[in-house]
Amino acid sequence: MAVERKIMKVLNGETLSPPPVWIMRQAGRYLPEYRETRATAKGFLDLCYTPDLAVEVTLQPIRRYAFDASILFSDILVLPDALKRNVRFVQGEGPQMDPINAEGIAKLDPSGMHDHLAPVYETVKRLRQELPEETTLLGFSGAPWTVATYMIAGHGTPDQAPARLFGYRDRASMMRLLDLLADMSADYLLQQFENGADAVQIFDSWAGVLDEDCFDAFCVQPMKRIVGKVRAVRPDAKIIGFPKGAGSLYRGYREKTGVDALGLDWTVPFSFAAELQKEGPIQGNLDPLRLVAGRDAIREGVDRILDALGNGPLIFNLGHGVTPQADPDDVGYLVDRVRGNA
């Protein structure tokens, strides 16, 4: 690596001042150039599977803000799509697919997934060639539990009751599904590393709806399985885990799963975040709505995070994805504030 990338330094445990910054969903609907590119695609999955378009939307926020990381533009549901679950994105309703039951889980066949996902790997390869040398390239996948919630319900739900009920009623089938998704995720992430990703993030967006027992079985154990399988091939692989909403269950998550860094949502108190930071790098955790509220809210939020967590290994980020309502100029202000230029 000719240039030491700042985010990789933090993932190796270094403290940088100012900390490196990127934001989840930085390629998205808040950017007019994204909306323009999106309009040329036949649909959302077409955008994800067309390297020309996926590379373009991934690069757009880097050109505009020079974030320290670029994250592959794709979706967590490409794995169920590779499993032929009839994934589609319905305007105004979000992702939908054919719901799965125990019988369907037993019949799932991951063979052919790499052929199906070849366009994603091509996108990763081209991004590493086209990104500035100093920019970290992040790959990603959805965590097995979060992906499973969509597969079982067939769509998003407010509290993932269908998947939780399924897990209580048929633990064996749930674990079969989670193990399959963990193995597919590990293979998928290894291909991203192979094609040029510097590090990866695993999104467990629905970790926060589970009780302690199910959190361990459905979130911690599958993540541990992924990390183990990736590291068996790439011992130095850097992995960020983001169990959104985990609350006090963040404690011990790094040690139990083996992830290098913890992505924190905006509800995590700074005192608790500082405790977690003593064990290694953290990432987060500005409330995305501060970007909608305006510059006073952004300044106050940024300064508090830097005061509380800036003296340890920190990657500055939001506590979840940027919303479509955010003003692109205010995102620029956020970056400038973090870097001490505003």
Secondary structure, DSSP 8 states (H G I E B T S, - for coil): --S--HHHHHHTT---SS--B--TT-SSTTSHHHHHHHTTSSSHHHHHH-HHHHHHHHHHHHHHH--SEEE----TTHHHHHTT---EEETTTEEE-----HHHHHH---TTHHHHTHHHHHHHHHHHHHS-TTSEEEEEEE-HHHHHHHHHHSB--SS-HHHHHHHHH-HHHHHHHHHHHHHHHHHHHHHHHHTT-SEEEEEETTGGGS-HHHIIIIIIHHHHHHHHHHHHH-TT--EEEEETT-GGGGTTHHHHH--SEEE--TTS-HHHHHHHHTTS-EEEEE-TTHHHH-HHHHHHHHHHHHHHHTTSSEEEEESS---TTS-HHHHHHHHHHHTT--
